[in-house]
Amino acid sequence: MFNNIRVSTLAATLGVALLAATAVPQLAASEFDKKTVVTFNAPVEISGRVLLPGTYVFKTIGNDGYVVTVYNADENRVYGTFHATPVESATIPDKARVELSESTGSAPEAIRAWFYPGVSHGWEFPATRMQKQAAAERAD
C-alpha cells in the first residue's frame, strides 16, 4: 500500500511537471514574435501596400527579428511580409506604438515605425519612392 501511494504521487508530480514544461513555450510565444494587435480606423500604407480600416496582427519572423508579417485579425490571411530596419526609441514604450508619416493629398498616412512594449528598439518600414518624393517636395 505504501509503495502504491509513492508511485501515484510520483506519477502525479511528473504529470504536472510535463504539463508545465509544455506550457512554457506557449506562454512566451507573443514575446518571441512580438505579436501586436493594432486597429486602424482609417486606411494606412505600409511599404507601398494599403491596409483598409480594421484590425491587424503584426509579428516578427526570422532569426534577426527584422522581418515583419502583417496578418488579418484572425491570422489566416497575410497582407504582407516586410523587411524592416532597426530604429531606437527615445523612450521605452509601456504599450505598443505605431508611428505614422504625413500623407500628401488623398494618400493614406504611412506606417513609419512600430514599437513593442518594454523594448527600446522598434521596426522602421522603408518608405516608397512616392513617399520619398513627397517628402522631398515638402522640404523645398
URPE-V269068 format. One line per field, one symbol per residue. ss: DSSP state (A for helix, B for strand, O for the rest). phi: phi as a letter, one per 30 degrees, with the letter a starting at -180 (. if undefined). Layout:
# URPE-V269068
ss = ???
phi = ???
This chain:
# URPE-V269068
ss = OAAAAAAAAAAAAAAAAAAAAAAAAAAAAAAAAOOBBBBBOOOBBBOOBBBOOBBBBBBBBOOOOOBBBBBBOOOOOBBBBBBBBBBBOOOOOOOOBBBBBOOOOOOOBBBBBBBOOOOOBBBBBOOOAAAAAAAAAAAO
phi = .ddddddddddddddddddddddedddcedddchebcbcccbdbcbhjcccdelcbccbdbiddiccccccdddhcbcclbbcccdbccdbddcbebccccdcchcdddcddabbceibdcbbccdddeddddddddddd
